[in-house]
Amino acid sequence: PRALGYIPVWEQEDFEIGIFAFPPGATIPLHDHPGMFVISHVLYGSLEVKSYDLDSQGEITRKETGVLKESDSSLLFENENNIHEFTAGKDGCAVLDIL
């Protein structure tokens, strides 16, 4: 199986832009970006996104599950949709991430 690829476009101390290249069915497991705002934009293919929030007691609650297609974007905020998992569709995908 092919590995998930990453191409850094721009990196500095508090800002990063990169492109993830997903083979078909590849997954970035559940993770978060504490204190960050993230835009993920699908350049081609499709991407299933599972996003979660933490409630005021620190419990994880399901927020949304959906499929992003070419030209769709996902927004992750410090306290909203921040815990998330990505899975590429059957044709793979490329995703531009701005963190």
C-alpha positions in Angstrom: 0.0 0.0 0.0 1.1 3.5 -0.7 1.9 5.8 2.2 0.3 9.1 2.9 2.4 12.0 1.5 3.0 15.5 2.8 4.4 18.4 0.8 5.3 21.5 2.9 4.5 24.7 1.1 5.2 27.3 3.7 6.4 27.0 7.3 7.1 29.5 10.0 6.8 29.6 13.8 3.1 30.2 14.1 1.8 29.4 10.6 2.0 26.5 8.2 0.7 25.6 4.7 1.0 22.1 3.3 -0.6 19.5 1.0 -1.5 16.0 2.1 -1.6 13.4 -0.7 -3.9 10.5 0.4 -3.9 7.2 -1.4 -7.3 5.6 -1.7 -8.8 4.7 1.7 -5.8 6.2 3.7 -6.6 7.6 7.1 -5.1 10.3 9.4 -6.3 8.9 12.8 -8.2 10.9 15.4 -6.2 13.8 16.6 -6.5 17.5 17.6 -4.8 20.8 17.1 -4.9 22.5 20.6 -5.3 26.3 20.4 -5.3 26.3 16.6 -7.5 27.3 13.7 -7.2 25.0 10.7 -8.6 25.2 7.1 -8.5 22.0 5.1 -9.4 22.4 1.4 -9.9 19.4 -0.9 -7.9 19.9 -4.1 -9.1 16.7 -5.8 -10.9 13.5 -4.8 -13.1 13.1 -1.7 -12.4 13.0 2.0 -14.6 11.7 4.9 -14.3 13.9 7.9 -15.4 12.9 11.5 -15.2 15.9 13.8 -15.8 16.1 17.6 -16.0 18.8 20.2 -15.3 18.8 24.0 -18.1 19.9 26.2 -17.7 22.0 29.3 -16.9 18.9 31.4 -14.2 17.8 29.0 -16.3 15.0 27.5 -16.1 14.3 23.8 -19.3 14.8 21.8 -19.9 14.0 18.2 -20.2 17.1 16.2 -20.4 16.0 12.6 -19.5 13.4 10.0 -19.5 14.3 6.3 -17.8 13.9 3.0 -15.9 16.7 1.4 -15.5 16.7 -2.4 -13.2 18.7 -4.7 -13.3 22.4 -3.8 -15.0 21.8 -0.4 -13.4 23.1 2.8 -13.5 22.2 6.5 -12.9 24.6 9.3 -11.5 23.6 12.6 -11.6 26.0 15.5 -9.9 26.0 18.9 -13.1 24.7 20.6 -15.2 23.5 17.6 -14.5 20.5 15.4 -11.0 20.4 16.7 -10.8 16.7 17.4 -11.0 15.0 14.0 -10.2 12.1 11.7 -9.7 12.1 7.9 -10.3 9.2 5.5 -9.7 9.4 1.7 -12.3 8.2 -0.7 -11.9 5.4 -3.2 -9.8 7.5 -5.6 -7.6 9.1 -3.0 -7.4 12.9 -2.5 -5.2 15.9 -2.0 -5.9 18.3 0.8 -4.4 21.8 1.3 -4.0 22.5 5.0 -3.6 25.9 6.5 -2.7 25.9 10.2 
